[in-house]
Amino acid sequence: MSIPDLLGRHRIVPVVVLDDAAHAEPLADALASAGLPLAEVTFRTPAAAEAIARMSAHGGVTVGAGTVTTVAQVDAAVEAGARFVVSPGLSAAVLRRCAEHGVFALPGAVTATEVITALDAGVTVLKFFPAGTSGGPAAISALAAPFGQVRFVPTGGIDAASAGDYLALPSVLAVGGSWMVPRAAVAAGDFDRIADLTTATVAAVAAA
């Protein structure tokens, strides 16, 4: 299944910060068992590449790399087994390297100019970041009007209470968030809590 199809199927992307790569496998177990076999592991800690490798080897979760801003990070992510690469902004160099590796790229864009730049590069699925401080659902709705071919994955400032407002928009493919994988719970090894939060999230999306 392609990454856009996977995003459209699950509609939620857990955005994970892992401080200890040893937590990668139990986190993958928790997500998979709760019905959300998908994760974006951010390059915000030294453990990111190893965590991606461990989760990828686990086999039950499709893993992407997040907060990717350099070509070197693209290389590290792909070497670790990442199936997709998420960037907070639009980098032509990162897009080129992802294309060279044949890995799906999800760059960030919040303005019409950035969307046009992405379209010129052949990209039609875009991260909208930071969603909460960039106008939220209203801004996405307005931006989608002239760009009907674009699908957005808003991330940043989204929680369980606001996710539904974004998912109700036809232009939104999925939303990214960390409310079901809080960093403190991951660091504490509280994977039962993560499984419960993820189960509730999956149920809420299904109900919507």
C-alpha positions as a Markdown table, in Angstrom:
| # | Residue | x | y | z |
|---|---|---|---|---|
| 1 | Met | 0.0 | 0.0 | 0.0 |
| 2 | Ser | 1.3 | 3.4 | -0.9 |
| 3 | Ile | 2.0 | 5.9 | 1.9 |
| 4 | Pro | -0.8 | 8.3 | 0.8 |
| 5 | Asp | -3.2 | 5.3 | 0.8 |
| 6 | Leu | -2.0 | 4.3 | 4.2 |
| 7 | Leu | -2.5 | 7.8 | 5.6 |
| 8 | Gly | -5.9 | 8.0 | 4.1 |
| 9 | Arg | -6.8 | 4.6 | 5.6 |
| 10 | His | -5.7 | 5.4 | 9.2 |
| 11 | Arg | -6.2 | 9.2 | 9.1 |
| 12 | Ile | -3.9 | 9.6 | 12.2 |
| 13 | Val | -0.1 | 9.7 | 12.3 |
| 14 | Pro | 1.4 | 9.3 | 15.7 |
| 15 | Val | 4.3 | 11.8 | 16.0 |
| 16 | Val | 6.8 | 10.2 | 18.3 |
| 17 | Val | 9.8 | 11.5 | 20.2 |
| 18 | Leu | 12.0 | 8.7 | 21.4 |
| 19 | Asp | 14.8 | 9.4 | 23.9 |
| 20 | Asp | 15.7 | 5.8 | 24.2 |
| 21 | Ala | 15.8 | 3.4 | 21.2 |
| 22 | Ala | 15.1 | 0.5 | 23.5 |
| 23 | His | 11.5 | 1.8 | 23.7 |
| 24 | Ala | 11.0 | 1.4 | 19.9 |
| 25 | Glu | 9.8 | -2.2 | 19.9 |
| 26 | Pro | 7.3 | -2.0 | 22.8 |
| 27 | Leu | 6.0 | 1.2 | 21.3 |
| 28 | Ala | 5.5 | -0.5 | 18.0 |
| 29 | Asp | 3.7 | -3.3 | 19.8 |
| 30 | Ala | 1.4 | -0.8 | 21.5 |
| 31 | Leu | 0.5 | 1.0 | 18.3 |
| 32 | Ala | -0.1 | -2.1 | 16.3 |
| 33 | Ser | -2.2 | -3.8 | 19.0 |
| 34 | Ala | -4.3 | -0.6 | 19.2 |
| 35 | Gly | -5.0 | -0.7 | 15.5 |
| 36 | Leu | -2.7 | 2.2 | 14.4 |
| 37 | Pro | 0.3 | 0.5 | 12.8 |
| 38 | Leu | 1.9 | 3.8 | 11.7 |
| 39 | Ala | 4.5 | 6.1 | 13.3 |
| 40 | Glu | 6.5 | 9.2 | 12.5 |
| 41 | Val | 9.7 | 9.1 | 14.5 |
| 42 | Thr | 11.1 | 12.6 | 14.7 |
| 43 | Phe | 14.8 | 13.5 | 14.3 |
| 44 | Arg | 14.8 | 15.5 | 17.5 |
| 45 | Thr | 16.9 | 13.1 | 19.6 |
| 46 | Pro | 20.2 | 11.2 | 19.1 |
| 47 | Ala | 18.2 | 8.0 | 19.4 |
| 48 | Ala | 16.0 | 8.7 | 16.3 |
| 49 | Ala | 17.9 | 6.7 | 13.6 |
| 50 | Glu | 18.3 | 3.6 | 15.8 |
| 51 | Ala | 14.7 | 3.8 | 16.9 |
| 52 | Ile | 13.5 | 3.9 | 13.3 |
| 53 | Ala | 15.7 | 0.9 | 12.5 |
| 54 | Arg | 14.3 | -1.0 | 15.5 |
| 55 | Met | 10.7 | -0.1 | 14.7 |
| 56 | Ser | 11.2 | -0.9 | 11.0 |
| 57 | Ala | 12.7 | -4.3 | 11.9 |
| 58 | His | 9.7 | -5.0 | 14.2 |
| 59 | Gly | 7.6 | -5.4 | 11.1 |
| 60 | Gly | 4.2 | -4.5 | 12.5 |
| 61 | Val | 4.4 | -0.7 | 12.0 |
| 62 | Thr | 5.1 | 1.5 | 8.9 |
| 63 | Val | 7.7 | 3.9 | 10.1 |
| 64 | Gly | 8.6 | 7.4 | 8.8 |
| 65 | Ala | 11.2 | 9.9 | 9.8 |
| 66 | Gly | 10.0 | 13.3 | 11.0 |
| 67 | Thr | 11.6 | 16.7 | 11.4 |
| 68 | Val | 13.9 | 16.0 | 8.5 |
| 69 | Thr | 15.6 | 19.2 | 7.3 |
| 70 | Thr | 18.8 | 18.0 | 5.6 |
| 71 | Val | 20.0 | 15.6 | 3.0 |
| 72 | Ala | 22.1 | 13.8 | 5.5 |
| 73 | Gln | 19.0 | 13.1 | 7.6 |
| 74 | Val | 17.3 | 11.7 | 4.6 |
| 75 | Asp | 20.2 | 9.3 | 4.0 |
| 76 | Ala | 20.2 | 8.3 | 7.7 |
| 77 | Ala | 16.4 | 7.8 | 7.7 |
| 78 | Val | 16.4 | 5.7 | 4.6 |
| 79 | Glu | 19.3 | 3.6 | 5.8 |
| 80 | Ala | 17.4 | 3.0 | 9.0 |
| 81 | Gly | 14.4 | 1.7 | 7.1 |
| 82 | Ala | 12.0 | 4.8 | 7.0 |
| 83 | Arg | 9.3 | 4.4 | 4.4 |
| 84 | Phe | 8.5 | 8.1 | 4.3 |
| 85 | Val | 10.2 | 11.4 | 5.2 |
| 86 | Val | 8.4 | 14.3 | 6.8 |
| 87 | Ser | 9.8 | 17.9 | 6.8 |
| 88 | Pro | 8.5 | 21.0 | 8.7 |
| 89 | Gly | 9.1 | 23.1 | 5.6 |
| 90 | Leu | 9.8 | 22.8 | 1.9 |
| 91 | Ser | 13.4 | 22.0 | 0.9 |
| 92 | Ala | 14.2 | 21.3 | -2.7 |
| 93 | Ala | 17.4 | 19.4 | -1.7 |
| 94 | Val | 15.4 | 17.1 | 0.7 |
| 95 | Leu | 12.8 | 16.5 | -2.0 |
| 96 | Arg | 15.5 | 15.6 | -4.6 |
| 97 | Arg | 17.2 | 13.2 | -2.2 |
| 98 | Cys | 13.9 | 11.5 | -1.3 |
| 99 | Ala | 13.3 | 11.1 | -5.0 |
| 100 | Glu | 16.7 | 9.6 | -5.5 |
| 101 | His | 16.0 | 7.1 | -2.8 |
| 102 | Gly | 12.5 | 6.4 | -4.0 |
| 103 | Val | 11.0 | 7.3 | -0.6 |
| 104 | Phe | 7.8 | 9.2 | -0.2 |
| 105 | Ala | 8.3 | 12.9 | 0.9 |
| 106 | Leu | 5.9 | 14.9 | 2.9 |
| 107 | Pro | 7.1 | 18.5 | 3.0 |
| 108 | Gly | 5.6 | 21.3 | 5.0 |
| 109 | Ala | 3.7 | 24.2 | 3.4 |
| 110 | Val | 1.4 | 26.9 | 4.9 |
| 111 | Thr | 1.3 | 29.5 | 2.2 |
| 112 | Ala | 0.0 | 29.6 | -1.4 |
| 113 | Thr | 3.6 | 30.3 | -2.6 |
| 114 | Glu | 4.8 | 27.2 | -0.9 |
| 115 | Val | 2.0 | 25.1 | -2.3 |
| 116 | Ile | 2.8 | 26.3 | -5.8 |
| 117 | Thr | 6.5 | 25.5 | -5.3 |
| 118 | Ala | 5.5 | 22.0 | -4.1 |
| 119 | Leu | 3.2 | 21.5 | -7.1 |
| 120 | Asp | 6.1 | 22.6 | -9.4 |
| 121 | Ala | 8.1 | 19.8 | -7.8 |
| 122 | Gly | 5.4 | 17.3 | -8.4 |
| 123 | Val | 4.2 | 17.1 | -4.8 |
| 124 | Thr | 0.5 | 17.0 | -4.1 |
| 125 | Val | 0.4 | 15.8 | -0.4 |
| 126 | Leu | 1.7 | 18.4 | 2.0 |
| 127 | Lys | 2.2 | 18.8 | 5.7 |
| 128 | Phe | 0.5 | 21.9 | 7.1 |
| 129 | Phe | 2.7 | 22.9 | 10.0 |
| 130 | Pro | 2.4 | 24.4 | 12.5 |
| 131 | Ala | -1.3 | 23.9 | 12.1 |
| 132 | Gly | -2.5 | 25.4 | 15.4 |
| 133 | Thr | -0.7 | 28.7 | 14.9 |
| 134 | Ser | -1.1 | 29.0 | 11.2 |
| 135 | Gly | -4.9 | 29.4 | 11.1 |
| 136 | Gly | -6.1 | 25.9 | 11.8 |
| 137 | Pro | -9.0 | 24.3 | 9.8 |
| 138 | Ala | -10.1 | 27.7 | 8.5 |
| 139 | Ala | -6.7 | 28.4 | 6.9 |
| 140 | Ile | -6.6 | 24.9 | 5.4 |
| 141 | Ser | -10.1 | 25.3 | 4.0 |
| 142 | Ala | -9.2 | 28.7 | 2.4 |
| 143 | Leu | -5.9 | 27.4 | 1.0 |
| 144 | Ala | -7.5 | 24.3 | -0.4 |
| 145 | Ala | -10.0 | 26.3 | -2.5 |
| 146 | Pro | -7.6 | 27.2 | -5.3 |
| 147 | Phe | -5.6 | 24.0 | -4.9 |
| 148 | Gly | -8.2 | 21.2 | -5.2 |
| 149 | Gln | -5.6 | 18.7 | -6.2 |
| 150 | Val | -3.7 | 19.0 | -2.9 |
| 151 | Arg | -4.2 | 17.0 | 0.2 |
| 152 | Phe | -3.0 | 18.2 | 3.6 |
| 153 | Val | -1.7 | 16.5 | 6.7 |
| 154 | Pro | -1.9 | 19.1 | 9.4 |
| 155 | Thr | 0.4 | 18.7 | 12.4 |
| 156 | Gly | 1.3 | 20.9 | 15.3 |
| 157 | Gly | -1.0 | 22.0 | 18.1 |
| 158 | Ile | -3.6 | 19.3 | 17.3 |
| 159 | Asp | -5.0 | 17.2 | 20.1 |
| 160 | Ala | -7.9 | 14.7 | 20.6 |
| 161 | Ala | -10.4 | 17.5 | 21.0 |
| 162 | Ser | -9.4 | 19.3 | 17.8 |
| 163 | Ala | -8.5 | 16.5 | 15.4 |
| 164 | Gly | -12.1 | 16.0 | 14.3 |
| 165 | Asp | -12.3 | 19.6 | 13.1 |
| 166 | Tyr | -9.4 | 19.0 | 10.7 |
| 167 | Leu | -10.5 | 15.5 | 9.6 |
| 168 | Ala | -13.9 | 16.9 | 8.6 |
| 169 | Leu | -12.2 | 18.9 | 5.8 |
| 170 | Pro | -12.3 | 17.1 | 2.4 |
| 171 | Ser | -8.8 | 18.4 | 1.7 |
| 172 | Val | -7.3 | 16.8 | 4.8 |
| 173 | Leu | -5.9 | 13.3 | 4.2 |
| 174 | Ala | -4.8 | 12.7 | 7.8 |
| 175 | Val | -3.6 | 14.6 | 10.9 |
| 176 | Gly | -0.4 | 14.2 | 12.9 |
| 177 | Gly | -0.2 | 14.5 | 16.6 |
| 178 | Ser | 1.4 | 13.2 | 19.7 |
| 179 | Trp | -1.5 | 13.1 | 22.1 |
| 180 | Met | -1.7 | 9.3 | 21.9 |
| 181 | Val | 2.1 | 8.9 | 22.3 |
| 182 | Pro | 3.0 | 11.5 | 24.9 |
| 183 | Arg | 6.8 | 11.8 | 25.3 |
| 184 | Ala | 6.6 | 11.4 | 29.1 |
| 185 | Ala | 4.7 | 8.1 | 28.8 |
| 186 | Val | 7.1 | 6.7 | 26.2 |
| 187 | Ala | 10.1 | 7.7 | 28.4 |
| 188 | Ala | 8.4 | 6.1 | 31.4 |
| 189 | Gly | 7.7 | 2.9 | 29.5 |
| 190 | Asp | 4.0 | 3.3 | 30.1 |
| 191 | Phe | 2.9 | 1.4 | 26.9 |
| 192 | Asp | -0.4 | 0.3 | 28.4 |
| 193 | Arg | -1.4 | 4.0 | 28.6 |
| 194 | Ile | -0.2 | 4.6 | 25.1 |
| 195 | Ala | -2.2 | 1.6 | 23.8 |
| 196 | Asp | -5.3 | 2.9 | 25.7 |
| 197 | Leu | -4.9 | 6.4 | 24.2 |
| 198 | Thr | -4.3 | 5.0 | 20.7 |
| 199 | Thr | -7.3 | 2.7 | 21.0 |
| 200 | Ala | -9.5 | 5.6 | 22.0 |
| 201 | Thr | -8.1 | 7.7 | 19.1 |
| 202 | Val | -8.8 | 4.9 | 16.5 |
| 203 | Ala | -12.3 | 4.5 | 17.8 |
| 204 | Ala | -13.0 | 8.3 | 17.7 |
| 205 | Val | -11.8 | 8.4 | 14.1 |
| 206 | Ala | -13.9 | 5.5 | 13.1 |
| 207 | Ala | -17.0 | 7.0 | 14.7 |
| 208 | Ala | -16.4 | 10.3 | 12.9 |
